[in-house]
Amino acid sequence: MTTKDKWKWYGHAAHFILGDRCRFHMATKVGKYLISTVGELPKREAKDKWDLETLGAWEKSFYETFVFKAGKPQCSDRCGNCGLPSLDGLEVDSIRYASAGEAAKGHYKMCEKWAKK
């Protein structure tokens, strides 16, 4: 089991091709796994700040958490060599949410789940 004091948190969107446009992102390395949560992707023609795109084809799915095997750091001088692991793109677990509160709680639950692996 990977204890919480060994978890490594990152401030970047770690997955999703439009992750850099998401206003919500959490990424945590837990043992050999990277848990990544993104959401709040504004529509291109947004009328207000809560006019969001769904992530995938699921209705009311504005946030998602994916788990990947963590690779070697993908860092450069641009990010200050933060240590964010690379991903192979093959998720081993995932879940979607409708709200930021659900996504934050779900991210932490997924970290706890994969800490036991």
DSSP file (Angstrom, degrees, kcal/mol; ACC not computed):
  #  RESIDUE AA STRUCTURE BP1 BP2  ACC     N-H-->O    O-->H-N    N-H-->O    O-->H-N    TCO  KAPPA ALPHA  PHI   PSI    X-CA   Y-CA   Z-CA
    1    1 A M              0   0    0      0, 0.0     2,-0.7     0, 0.0   115,-0.2   0.000 360.0 360.0 360.0 137.5    0.0    0.0    0.0
    2    2 A T        -     0   0    0    113,-2.6   115,-0.1   110,-0.1     5,-0.1  -0.839 360.0-137.6 -92.6 114.9    1.2    3.5   -0.8
    3    3 A T    >   -     0   0    0     -2,-0.7     3,-2.3     1,-0.1     4,-0.4  -0.348  20.4-110.9 -73.2 155.0    0.7    5.7    2.2
    4    4 A K  G >  S+     0   0    0      1,-0.3     3,-1.2     2,-0.2    -1,-0.1   0.778 115.4  64.6 -58.5 -30.3   -0.7    9.3    1.7
    5    5 A D  G 3  S+     0   0    0      1,-0.2    -1,-0.3     3,-0.0    -2,-0.0   0.663 101.4  52.5 -69.0 -12.7    2.6   10.8    2.7
    6    6 A K  G <  S+     0   0    0     -3,-2.3    -1,-0.2     2,-0.1    25,-0.2   0.496  83.4 110.3 -97.8  -7.2    4.1    9.2   -0.4
    7    7 A W    <   -     0   0    0     -3,-1.2     2,-0.5    -4,-0.4    23,-0.2  -0.441  58.6-148.6 -67.7 142.2    1.5   10.6   -2.8
    8    8 A K  E     -A   29   0A   0     21,-2.2    21,-3.1    -2,-0.1     2,-0.3  -0.969   8.6-154.1-118.3 121.7    2.8   13.3   -5.2
    9    9 A W  E     -A   28   0A   0     -2,-0.5     2,-0.3    19,-0.2    19,-0.2  -0.735   8.4-167.9 -98.8 142.7    0.5   16.1   -6.3
   10   10 A Y  E     -A   27   0A   0     17,-3.0    17,-1.0    -2,-0.3     4,-0.1  -0.938  21.9-142.6-127.4 150.0    0.9   18.1   -9.5
   11   11 A G  S    S+     0   0    0     -2,-0.3     2,-0.3    15,-0.1    17,-0.1   0.184  71.1  93.2 -97.2  16.8   -0.9   21.2  -10.7
   12   12 A H  S    S-     0   0    0     15,-0.1     2,-0.7     2,-0.0    -2,-0.1  -0.732  83.9-108.2-108.5 156.0   -1.2   20.2  -14.3
   13   13 A A        -     0   0    0     -2,-0.3    14,-0.1     1,-0.1    25,-0.1  -0.764  35.7-168.4 -74.2 120.2   -3.9   18.6  -16.4
   14   14 A A        +     0   0    0     -2,-0.7     2,-0.3    12,-0.3    -1,-0.1   0.591  60.0  19.9 -95.5 -11.4   -2.2   15.2  -16.9
   15   15 A H  S    S+     0   0    0      1,-0.1    22,-0.0    -3,-0.0    51,-0.0  -0.899  79.7  74.2-145.3 175.3   -4.6   13.7  -19.6
   16   16 A F    >   -     0   0    0     -2,-0.3     3,-2.4     2,-0.1     4,-0.3   0.633  69.7-113.9  85.1 124.9   -7.1   14.7  -22.2
   17   17 A I  T 3  S+     0   0    0      1,-0.3     3,-0.3     2,-0.1    -1,-0.1   0.765 119.4  40.1 -60.5 -27.5   -6.2   16.4  -25.4
   18   18 A L  T >> S+     0   0    0      1,-0.2     3,-2.0     2,-0.1     4,-0.6   0.100  79.6 119.2-105.7  21.5   -8.0   19.6  -24.4
   19   19 A G  G X4  +     0   0    0     -3,-2.4     3,-0.8     1,-0.3    -1,-0.2   0.792  66.1  64.0 -57.0 -30.4   -6.8   19.4  -20.8
   20   20 A D  G 34 S+     0   0    0     -3,-0.3    -1,-0.3    -4,-0.3    -2,-0.1   0.698 103.1  49.6 -69.5 -16.9   -4.9   22.7  -21.1
   21   21 A R  G <4 S+     0   0    0     -3,-2.0    -1,-0.2    21,-0.0     2,-0.2   0.569  88.1 104.0 -93.7 -11.5   -8.3   24.4  -21.7
   22   22 A C    <<  -     0   0    0     -3,-0.8    19,-0.2    -4,-0.6    18,-0.2  -0.499  58.8-155.9 -73.0 136.8  -10.0   22.8  -18.6
   23   23 A R  S    S+     0   0    0     17,-1.6     2,-0.5    16,-0.5    17,-0.2   0.641  80.6  59.3 -85.0 -15.1  -10.4   25.1  -15.6
   24   24 A F  E     + B   0  39A   0     15,-2.1    15,-1.7    -5,-0.0     2,-0.3  -0.962  65.1 150.5-117.7 125.4  -10.4   22.1  -13.2
   25   25 A H  E     + B   0  38A   0     -2,-0.5     2,-0.3    13,-0.2    13,-0.2  -0.955  15.4 173.7-157.6 139.5   -7.5   19.7  -12.9
   26   26 A M  E     - B   0  37A   0     11,-2.5    11,-3.1    -2,-0.3     2,-0.4  -0.990   5.9-177.0-138.5 141.5   -5.9   17.5  -10.3
   27   27 A A  E     +AB  10  36A   0    -17,-1.0   -17,-3.0    -2,-0.3     2,-0.4  -0.976   4.1 176.6-144.4 130.1   -3.1   15.0  -10.9
   28   28 A T  E     -AB   9  35A   0      7,-2.6     7,-3.1    -2,-0.4     2,-0.6  -0.993  22.3-144.5-138.1 127.7   -1.7   12.7   -8.2
   29   29 A K  E     -AB   8  34A   0    -21,-3.1   -21,-2.2    -2,-0.4     2,-0.5  -0.833  21.0-179.2 -90.8 122.8    1.0   10.0   -8.5
   30   30 A V  E >   - B   0  33A   0      3,-2.9     3,-2.0    -2,-0.6     2,-0.3  -0.939  59.4 -56.6-125.4 104.5    0.1    7.1   -6.2
   31   31 A G  T 3  S-     0   0    0     -2,-0.5    84,-0.1     1,-0.3    83,-0.0  -0.458 123.1 -13.1  61.6-123.5    2.7    4.4   -6.3
   32   32 A K  T 3  S+     0   0    0     -2,-0.3    38,-2.9    82,-0.2     2,-0.3   0.313 125.1  81.7 -90.7   7.7    3.0    3.2   -9.9
   33   33 A Y  E <   -BC  30  69A   0     -3,-2.0    -3,-2.9    36,-0.3     2,-0.5  -0.848  62.0-148.7-121.4 149.8   -0.1    5.0  -11.0
   34   34 A L  E     -BC  29  68A   0     34,-2.9    34,-2.2    -2,-0.3     2,-0.6  -0.976  12.1-159.1-114.8 122.9   -1.1    8.5  -12.0
   35   35 A I  E     -BC  28  67A   0     -7,-3.1    -7,-2.6    -2,-0.5     2,-0.4  -0.899  14.6-174.3-101.3 123.1   -4.6    9.6  -11.2
   36   36 A S  E     -BC  27  66A   0     30,-2.9    30,-2.8    -2,-0.6     2,-0.4  -0.975   9.1-175.0-126.2 129.0   -5.7   12.6  -13.3
   37   37 A T  E     +BC  26  65A   0    -11,-3.1   -11,-2.5    -2,-0.4     2,-0.3  -0.988   9.7 169.8-124.0 130.9   -9.0   14.5  -13.1
   38   38 A V  E     +BC  25  64A   0     26,-2.2    26,-2.5    -2,-0.4     2,-0.3  -0.915   9.5 132.0-132.9 161.7  -10.0   17.3  -15.5
   39   39 A G  E     +BC  24  63A   0    -15,-1.7   -15,-2.1    -2,-0.3   -16,-0.5  -0.982  32.1  81.5 175.6-175.8  -13.2   19.2  -16.1
   40   40 A E        +     0   0    0     22,-1.6   -17,-1.6    -2,-0.3    -1,-0.1   0.948  51.1 178.1  58.1  54.2  -14.9   22.6  -16.7
   41   41 A L        -     0   0    0     12,-0.5    12,-3.4    21,-0.4    -1,-0.2  -0.787  24.6-134.3 -85.7 110.1  -14.1   22.7  -20.4
   42   42 A P  B     -E   52   0B   0      0, 0.0    10,-0.3     0, 0.0     2,-0.1  -0.351  18.6-112.2 -66.0 143.0  -15.7   26.0  -21.6
   43   43 A K    >   -     0   0    0      8,-2.6     3,-1.4     1,-0.1     8,-0.1  -0.437  26.7-118.6 -66.2 150.2  -17.6   25.8  -24.9
   44   44 A R  T 3  S+     0   0    0      1,-0.3    -1,-0.1    -2,-0.1     8,-0.0   0.885 115.9  37.7 -60.0 -38.8  -15.9   27.8  -27.6
   45   45 A E  T 3  S+     0   0    0      6,-0.0    -1,-0.3    -3,-0.0    -2,-0.1  -0.257  88.9 171.9-105.3  43.9  -18.9   30.1  -27.9
   46   46 A A    <   -     0   0    0     -3,-1.4     3,-0.1     1,-0.1     6,-0.1  -0.275  26.3-162.7 -61.3 135.1  -19.7   30.2  -24.2
   47   47 A K  S    S+     0   0    0      1,-0.2     2,-0.3     0, 0.0    -1,-0.1   0.745  77.3   2.6 -87.2 -27.9  -22.3   32.7  -23.1
   48   48 A D  S >  S-     0   0    0      3,-0.0     3,-1.8     0, 0.0    -1,-0.2  -0.914  88.5 -88.9-148.5 176.5  -21.2   32.6  -19.5
   49   49 A K  T 3  S+     0   0    0     -2,-0.3    -3,-0.0     1,-0.3     0, 0.0   0.662 122.3  52.5 -67.6 -15.2  -18.5   30.9  -17.4
   50   50 A W  T 3  S+     0   0    0      2,-0.1     2,-1.3    -8,-0.1    -1,-0.3   0.186  72.9 111.6-106.0  16.4  -20.7   27.8  -16.7
   51   51 A D    <   +     0   0    0     -3,-1.8    -8,-2.6    -8,-0.1     2,-0.3  -0.746  56.6 176.2 -87.3  92.4  -21.5   27.1  -20.4
   52   52 A L  B     -E   42   0B   0     -2,-1.3     2,-0.3   -10,-0.3    -2,-0.1  -0.693  33.9-125.0-110.7 150.7  -19.4   23.9  -20.5
   53   53 A E        -     0   0    0    -12,-3.4   -12,-0.5    -2,-0.3     2,-0.2  -0.641  32.0-119.5 -80.5 145.0  -18.7   21.1  -23.0
   54   54 A T        -     0   0    0     -2,-0.3     2,-0.8     2,-0.1     8,-0.2  -0.583  23.6-122.1 -78.1 153.2  -19.4   17.6  -21.8
   55   55 A L  S    S-     0   0    0      6,-3.6     3,-0.5    -2,-0.2     2,-0.1  -0.869  78.3 -19.2 -98.8 109.3  -16.3   15.3  -21.8
   56   56 A G  S    S-     0   0    0     -2,-0.8     5,-0.1     1,-0.2    -2,-0.1  -0.469 107.3 -52.8  86.2-165.3  -17.2   12.4  -24.0
   57   57 A A  S    S+     0   0    0     -2,-0.1     2,-0.5     2,-0.1    -1,-0.2   0.264  97.8 113.6 -94.8  10.8  -20.6   11.4  -25.1
   58   58 A W    >   -     0   0    0     -3,-0.5     3,-1.4     3,-0.1    -3,-0.2  -0.734  69.4-120.8 -92.3 126.8  -22.1   11.2  -21.7
   59   59 A E  T 3  S+     0   0    0     -2,-0.5     3,-0.1     1,-0.3    -2,-0.1  -0.378  95.3   9.1 -63.5 139.0  -24.8   13.7  -20.7
   60   60 A K  T 3  S+     0   0    0      1,-0.2     2,-0.9    -2,-0.1    -1,-0.3   0.753  88.8 135.7  60.6  28.3  -23.9   15.9  -17.7
   61   61 A S    <   +     0   0    0     -3,-1.4    -6,-3.6     1,-0.2    37,-0.2  -0.797  10.3 148.2-105.0  88.2  -20.4   14.5  -17.7
   62   62 A F        +     0   0    0     35,-1.3   -22,-1.6    -2,-0.9   -21,-0.4   0.471  63.3  39.6-100.6  -4.9  -18.4   17.7  -17.2
   63   63 A Y  E     -CD  39  97A   0     34,-1.6    34,-2.4   -24,-0.2     2,-0.3  -0.978  63.5-174.3-142.1 150.5  -15.5   16.1  -15.2
   64   64 A E  E     -CD  38  96A   0    -26,-2.5   -26,-2.2    -2,-0.3     2,-0.5  -0.997  14.0-153.2-149.0 147.4  -13.6   12.8  -15.5
   65   65 A T  E     -CD  37  95A   0     30,-2.9    30,-1.9    -2,-0.3     2,-0.4  -0.984  17.3-177.8-117.6 129.6  -11.0   10.9  -13.6
   66   66 A F  E     -CD  36  94A   0    -30,-2.8   -30,-2.9    -2,-0.5     2,-0.4  -0.954  14.2-148.0-124.1 147.0   -8.7    8.5  -15.4
   67   67 A V  E     +CD  35  93A   0     26,-2.4    25,-3.0    -2,-0.4    26,-0.9  -0.951  21.1 173.8-115.8 135.1   -6.0    6.3  -13.9
   68   68 A F  E     -C   34   0A   0    -34,-2.2   -34,-2.9    -2,-0.4     2,-0.4  -0.924  40.8 -98.8-132.6 156.4   -2.8    5.4  -15.9
   69   69 A K  E     -C   33   0A   0     21,-0.5    19,-0.5    -2,-0.3     2,-0.4  -0.658  50.3-119.2 -69.6 133.1    0.4    3.6  -15.2
   70   70 A A  E     -F   87   0C   0    -38,-2.9    17,-0.2    -2,-0.4     2,-0.1  -0.620  32.6-168.5 -81.7 132.1    2.9    6.3  -14.5
   71   71 A G  E     -     0   0C   0     15,-2.8     3,-0.1    -2,-0.4    -1,-0.1  -0.121  40.6 -52.0 -98.1-160.7    5.9    6.5  -16.8
   72   72 A K  E    S-     0   0C   0     13,-0.2    14,-2.4     1,-0.1    -1,-0.3  -0.369  75.9 -78.0 -71.6 155.7    9.1    8.5  -16.6
   73   73 A P  E     -F   85   0C   0      0, 0.0    -1,-0.1     0, 0.0    11,-0.1  -0.274  34.1-157.5 -56.4 139.6    8.9   12.3  -15.9
   74   74 A Q        +     0   0    0     10,-2.9     7,-0.1    -3,-0.1     8,-0.1   0.006  45.5 139.2-104.5  26.2    8.0   14.2  -19.0
   75   75 A C        +     0   0    0      9,-0.1     2,-0.3     6,-0.1    11,-0.0  -0.154  26.7 174.3 -80.8 164.1    9.5   17.5  -17.7
   76   76 A S    > > -     0   0    0      1,-0.0     5,-2.4     0, 0.0     3,-0.7  -0.869  52.7 -86.5-148.4-179.7   11.5   20.2  -19.2
   77   77 A D  G > 5S+     0   0    0     -2,-0.3     3,-0.9     1,-0.2    -2,-0.0   0.786 118.7  71.5 -64.8 -26.4   12.8   23.6  -18.2
   78   78 A R  G 3 5S+     0   0    0      1,-0.3    -1,-0.2     2,-0.1    -3,-0.0   0.869 107.3  33.6 -58.9 -37.9    9.4   25.1  -19.3
   79   79 A C  G < 5S-     0   0    0     -3,-0.7    -1,-0.3     0, 0.0    -2,-0.2   0.353 117.2-108.0 -99.8   5.7    7.6   23.5  -16.3
   80   80 A G  T < 5 -     0   0    0     -3,-0.9    -3,-0.2    -4,-0.3    -2,-0.1   0.753  63.8 -73.7  75.3  22.3   10.6   23.8  -13.9
   81   81 A N  S   <S+     0   0    0     -5,-2.4    -1,-0.2     1,-0.1    -4,-0.1   0.956  71.0 175.0  52.9  56.7   11.1   20.1  -14.1
   82   82 A C        -     0   0    0     -6,-0.2    -1,-0.1    -3,-0.1    -2,-0.1   0.692  41.6-120.4 -69.5 -20.9    8.1   19.4  -11.9
   83   83 A G        +     0   0    0      1,-0.3    -1,-0.1    -7,-0.1   -73,-0.0   0.496  47.9 166.5  95.0   4.1    8.3   15.6  -12.3
   84   84 A L        -     0   0    0    -11,-0.1   -10,-2.9     1,-0.1    -1,-0.3  -0.346  37.1-122.5 -56.0 123.0    4.9   15.0  -13.9
   85   85 A P  E     -F   73   0C   0      0, 0.0   -13,-0.2     0, 0.0     2,-0.1  -0.282  18.0-117.3 -68.1 152.2    5.0   11.4  -15.2
   86   86 A S  E     -     0   0C   0    -14,-2.4   -15,-2.8   -11,-0.0     2,-0.3  -0.458  28.1-141.0 -78.8 162.2    4.4   10.5  -18.8
   87   87 A L  E     -F   70   0C   0    -17,-0.2   -17,-0.1    -2,-0.1     4,-0.1  -0.927  15.2-143.8-126.6 150.0    1.4    8.3  -19.7
   88   88 A D        -     0   0    0    -19,-0.5     3,-0.1    -2,-0.3    -1,-0.1   0.512  46.3-118.2 -89.3  -4.1    1.0    5.6  -22.3
   89   89 A G  S    S+     0   0    0    -20,-0.2     2,-0.8     1,-0.2    -2,-0.0   0.420  79.7 116.6  86.1  -1.8   -2.6    6.6  -23.0
   90   90 A L        -     0   0    0    -21,-0.1   -21,-0.5     2,-0.0    -2,-0.2  -0.840  55.8-150.3-103.8 100.8   -4.1    3.3  -21.9
   91   91 A E        -     0   0    0     -2,-0.8   -23,-0.2     1,-0.1     3,-0.1  -0.382  13.6-165.6 -71.2 147.8   -6.3    4.0  -18.9
   92   92 A V  S    S+     0   0    0    -25,-3.0     2,-0.3     1,-0.3   -24,-0.2   0.490  75.2   7.1-107.3  -9.1   -6.8    1.3  -16.3
   93   93 A D  E     +D   67   0A   0    -26,-0.9   -26,-2.4     2,-0.0    -1,-0.3  -0.962  66.0 173.0-165.1 154.1   -9.7    2.9  -14.5
   94   94 A S  E     -D   66   0A   0     -2,-0.3     2,-0.3   -28,-0.2   -28,-0.2  -0.988   9.0-178.4-163.3 160.4  -12.1    5.8  -15.0
   95   95 A I  E     -D   65   0A   0    -30,-1.9   -30,-2.9    -2,-0.3     2,-0.3  -0.966  15.9-142.2-158.5 152.8  -15.2    7.6  -13.7
   96   96 A R  E     -D   64   0A   0     -2,-0.3     2,-0.3   -32,-0.2   -32,-0.2  -0.846  14.1-166.6-121.7 157.3  -17.2   10.7  -14.7
   97   97 A Y  E     -D   63   0A   0    -34,-2.4   -34,-1.6    -2,-0.3   -35,-1.3  -0.917  25.5-144.0-140.6 162.4  -19.0   13.3  -12.7
   98   98 A A  S    S+     0   0    0     -2,-0.3     2,-0.3   -37,-0.2    -1,-0.1   0.674  82.9  39.0 -98.2 -23.2  -21.5   16.2  -13.1
   99   99 A S  S  > S-     0   0    0      1,-0.1     4,-2.1   -36,-0.1     5,-0.1  -0.878  74.8-120.2-132.5 160.5  -20.0   18.6  -10.5
  100  100 A A  H  > S+     0   0    0     -2,-0.3     4,-2.7     2,-0.2     5,-0.2   0.868 114.0  55.2 -63.8 -38.0  -16.7   19.9   -9.2
  101  101 A G  H  > S+     0   0    0      2,-0.2     4,-2.2     1,-0.2     5,-0.2   0.931 109.4  45.8 -61.4 -46.1  -17.5   18.6   -5.7
  102  102 A E  H  > S+     0   0    0      1,-0.2     4,-2.9     2,-0.2    -1,-0.2   0.902 113.1  51.4 -61.8 -40.7  -18.1   15.1   -7.0
  103  103 A A  H  X S+     0   0    0     -4,-2.1     4,-2.5     2,-0.2    -2,-0.2   0.909 109.9  47.8 -65.6 -43.0  -14.9   15.3   -9.1
  104  104 A A  H  X S+     0   0    0     -4,-2.7     4,-1.8     2,-0.2    -1,-0.2   0.936 116.9  42.5 -64.2 -46.5  -12.7   16.4   -6.1
  105  105 A K  H  X S+     0   0    0     -4,-2.2     4,-2.4    -5,-0.2    -2,-0.2   0.907 115.1  51.0 -64.7 -41.5  -14.1   13.7   -3.8
  106  106 A G  H  X S+     0   0    0     -4,-2.9     4,-2.5    -5,-0.2    -2,-0.2   0.870 106.8  53.8 -65.1 -37.5  -14.0   11.1   -6.6
  107  107 A H  H  X S+     0   0    0     -4,-2.5     4,-2.2     2,-0.2    -1,-0.2   0.945 110.9  45.9 -60.9 -47.6  -10.3   12.0   -7.4
  108  108 A Y  H  X S+     0   0    0     -4,-1.8     4,-2.3     1,-0.2    -2,-0.2   0.899 112.0  51.1 -64.1 -40.8   -9.4   11.4   -3.7
  109  109 A K  H  X S+     0   0    0     -4,-2.4     4,-2.5     1,-0.2    -1,-0.2   0.897 109.4  50.7 -62.0 -40.3  -11.4    8.1   -3.6
  110  110 A M  H  X S+     0   0    0     -4,-2.5     4,-2.5     2,-0.2    -1,-0.2   0.886 108.3  52.7 -65.9 -37.7   -9.6    6.9   -6.7
  111  111 A C  H  X S+     0   0    0     -4,-2.2     4,-1.4     2,-0.2    -2,-0.2   0.930 110.7  47.4 -60.6 -45.0   -6.2    7.8   -5.1
  112  112 A E  H  X S+     0   0    0     -4,-2.3     4,-0.7     1,-0.2    -2,-0.2   0.905 111.4  51.4 -63.5 -41.5   -7.2    5.7   -2.1
  113  113 A K  H >< S+     0   0    0     -4,-2.5     3,-0.9     1,-0.2    -2,-0.2   0.936 114.3  41.7 -60.0 -48.4   -8.4    2.8   -4.3
  114  114 A W  H >< S+     0   0    0     -4,-2.5     3,-0.9     1,-0.2    -1,-0.2   0.638 100.5  71.1 -80.6 -13.4   -5.1    2.7   -6.3
  115  115 A A  H 3< S+     0   0    0     -4,-1.4  -113,-2.6     1,-0.2    -1,-0.2   0.756  95.0  57.3 -67.4 -23.1   -2.9    3.2   -3.2
  116  116 A K  T <<        0   0    0     -3,-0.9    -1,-0.2    -4,-0.7    -2,-0.2   0.555 360.0 360.0 -83.0  -8.7   -3.9   -0.4   -2.3
  117  117 A K    <         0   0    0     -3,-0.9    -1,-0.2    -4,-0.1    -2,-0.1   0.463 360.0 360.0 -80.8 360.0   -2.6   -1.9   -5.5
